[in-house]
Amino acid sequence: MDAHRQWLIDKYGSVCAYCGADDPQPQKACILPISRGVRYTLSNVVPACRSCNASNCNVEATTW
């Protein structure tokens, strides 16, 4: 497990930030999409299940 994913689990647990599902291996999801010029930083990521991370595409978390 990479350090960023472990940091997310330590901070948020293994719960998807979008749907609340428990996921033992959450993915790193950007709150503000990198495609819109935002940098990939620890303050811009939350844990997400595979389904939610794939479905929000380039939409900001607050809009999606």
C-alpha positions in Angstrom: 0.0 0.0 0.0 1.4 3.4 -0.9 2.0 6.1 1.6 -0.8 8.4 0.3 -3.4 5.6 0.5 -2.3 4.7 4.1 -2.5 8.4 5.0 -6.1 8.5 3.8 -7.1 5.4 5.7 -5.4 6.8 8.9 -7.2 10.1 8.5 -10.6 9.0 7.2 -10.9 5.3 7.8 -11.7 2.9 4.9 -15.1 4.5 4.2 -15.9 6.0 0.8 -16.3 9.8 1.1 -19.1 9.8 -1.4 -21.4 6.9 -0.7 -20.2 5.8 2.8 -19.5 2.2 1.7 -16.7 0.4 3.6 -13.9 -0.4 1.3 -10.7 -2.0 2.6 -8.7 -0.7 -0.3 -10.1 2.8 -1.1 -8.9 4.7 -4.1 -7.6 8.2 -3.9 -10.2 10.6 -5.3 -9.5 14.3 -6.0 -12.0 16.7 -4.5 -11.2 19.3 -7.2 -10.3 17.6 -10.5 -6.6 17.8 -11.7 -8.0 18.2 -15.2 -9.2 21.6 -14.1 -5.8 22.8 -13.1 -5.7 21.9 -9.4 -2.6 20.2 -8.1 -2.6 16.7 -6.6 -2.0 17.3 -2.9 -3.0 15.5 0.3 -5.5 18.3 1.0 -7.2 17.6 -2.3 -7.8 13.8 -1.9 -10.4 11.7 -0.1 -10.9 8.0 0.0 -13.5 6.6 -2.5 -14.7 3.2 -3.5 -13.9 2.1 -7.1 -17.4 2.7 -8.3 -17.7 6.3 -7.0 -14.2 7.2 -8.1 -14.9 6.0 -11.6 -18.3 7.7 -11.9 -17.5 11.2 -10.8 -15.0 11.8 -13.7 -14.0 15.4 -13.9 -16.8 16.8 -11.7 -16.0 18.6 -8.5 -17.0 16.6 -5.4 -19.3 19.3 -4.2 -21.2 19.2 -7.5 -21.2 15.5 -8.1 
